[in-house]
């Protein structure tokens, strides 16, 4: 085999696959490499149209026309059926953002005509059999040319003459007025819809009546909502609630497999028909009866296998006993008091919130959870039985990720008795701990000793150190002549005179015999972190690989910390990686 190989040595199928991810302009440019390359980009089955490839944003009719002429040429040049079509444009408006009631005219006739160009592009014969369609835009406004959240296309009408029969995936991002396809348009293969920051038009013949940020999202007209569309209430941290409508037929797609709804108020139709849906994500569902609507939607999906609920403040109870879930994620649903689930096929569980009572999760069937991610927010638990009882639900896991304010959920603190706060994880092979390890904290080693004592067959240990807040003393010691980073901005520390009181001879069976890999991420070099690293490496004779990622800081500090770790490693054949 030749020592030096180049891209052209790859087979044609692999080269076509690589080119299917490249913007159309860059893909077409490969035709000059050689005669063999001339047809590769034409037969890759994908066209990715990106205005950023032209080095400027679209800001007038001339730039729009030029971009779409190139887009039409790319479609016409294709010699194989186009399976994937991606269109992304960046728009530019030099004037500041005007009043919301003038939103449709804020970008001029060129921007308003953009939807017509997109419609004409999607009507081309080469685009009629597209299977994956992704359309997105971003508007930049004002003197600073900052991105305006949620604004891109002024209007996009998805008509019956656009791709439908072969379409499997449809993603639309940042559309001020999105008009769905007319009723009766067939989508026999559609499996995934994702509308992000799209204000869906309730009637194509009605003018846009956008919300005003000072009126709480009320409409400018007094007409009643069209009964064919439920209302969605979209909110974010920086804007007032915005009422938008979305088609009820979103809940009646026979082939839809993935549905993601965020920042919304559900108003479900009388009949929900989603027989193929297996992935459902609901984020910040609000409004009257939101909890009951969530439960009803979940119940109406017979094949649901992956369920994620995030920041649903109105949800208090959840039952998925009639589903064979493989993944369940409950994130920041702080009023959720009880979850009942069939655990016979549940393999992945994720939770973010305060440490709940053991009665929070009731499982039916034999639990076989293999991967568990727990993110405890708020204060550390002070009741060992509460923490132990909740963790006991996942004692069969092979992979555990535990995030908390303090590394190891604070089990090294004095409030915990000598009896273990952790249950025995007899099958655990990978353990990831994330949290603070303050530079002067002496409980890190004790916490890790208690945790590792309950993981007899652990093979991989990863510690993710959260950055400590910078103190006034840190900023006062800033050195403008450091050469690589100012002490006021980096978080790396090194004190060669510090005493590292790491206990020797600790009897932790998994460390002595089983642990093969240790990862230290965002290692900052504080006394407590160095003590912890010394303790681990001095008690891991079987370790085969050590990877340490340093926090940003001067090279000389990283070098000192790296040399220090090399001296702690017991196995001279250990593979060392420092980043």
Secondary structure, DSSP 8 states (H G I E B T S, - for coil): --S---GGGS-HHHHHHHHTTS-HHHHHHGGGS-TGGGTTGGGSSEEEEEGGGGTS-B-SHHHHHHHHHHHHHHHHH--S---EEEEEEEEEE-S----GGGGGGTTHHHHHTHHHHHHHHHTSGGGTT-SEEEEEEEEEETTTTEE-TT--BS-EE--TTSS-SS--EEEEEEEEEEE---TT---TT--EEEEEEEEE-S-TTS------TTTTT--SS-----TTEEEEEEEETTEEEEEEEEEGGGG--TT--EEEEEEE-----S----TT--EEEEEEE-STTHHHHHHHHHHT-TT--EEEEES-TT--EEEETTS--SEEEEES-TT--EEEEE-SS--EEEEEES---GGGEEEES-----EEEEEE-SS----HHHHHHHHGGGTT-SEEEEEEEEGGGGTTSTTS-SS-SS---TT--EEEEEEE--TT---HHHHHHHHHTT-TT--EEEEEE------HHHHHT--TT-SS--TTT------TT------SS---HHHHHT--EEEEEEE---HHHHHHHHHHHHT-TT--EEEEEE-S--HHHHHHHHHHHHHH-S-TT-EEEE-
